[in-house]
Amino acid sequence: MIKSTPTRHSQQLLTGAASALTPDGQVAQRIVEQLIDEGLIDATQAESVLVGLAGGAARSADWRFVAETAMTMEVSNAAVAG
């Protein structure tokens, strides 16, 4: 599975005065990497999830969309494989 890293834009949103990730950004990045590793999101969803998590802006509707997209991806992958 392809690991996704934050884009320059999302990296800038997550950084403080130093060029390291903020603590919230570090946690968000780890969560996003795990979601990708588990196949729950793909790289195209990573940035929006990362920014939502790090900024504390992720709502239940966002997670519902992520879950529905993951289920659709799983069905599509099963159809291709089967």
Secondary structure in CASP SS format (residue, H / E / C, confidence):
PFRMAT SS
TARGET T0000
AUTHOR 0000-0000-0000
METHOD secondary structure of the structure
MODEL  1
M C 1.00
I C 1.00
K C 1.00
S C 1.00
T C 1.00
P C 1.00
T C 1.00
R H 1.00
H H 1.00
S H 1.00
Q H 1.00
Q H 1.00
L H 1.00
L H 1.00
T E 1.00
G C 1.00
A C 1.00
A C 1.00
S C 1.00
A C 1.00
L E 1.00
T C 1.00
P H 1.00
D H 1.00
G H 1.00
Q H 1.00
V H 1.00
A H 1.00
Q H 1.00
R H 1.00
I H 1.00
V H 1.00
E H 1.00
Q H 1.00
L H 1.00
I H 1.00
D H 1.00
E C 1.00
G C 1.00
L C 1.00
I C 1.00
D C 1.00
A H 1.00
T H 1.00
Q H 1.00
A H 1.00
E H 1.00
S H 1.00
V H 1.00
L H 1.00
V H 1.00
G H 1.00
L H 1.00
A H 1.00
G C 1.00
G C 1.00
A C 1.00
A C 1.00
R C 1.00
S H 1.00
A H 1.00
D H 1.00
W H 1.00
R H 1.00
F H 1.00
V H 1.00
A H 1.00
E H 1.00
T H 1.00
A H 1.00
M H 1.00
T H 1.00
M H 1.00
E H 1.00
V H 1.00
S H 1.00
N H 1.00
A H 1.00
A H 1.00
V H 1.00
A H 1.00
G C 1.00
END
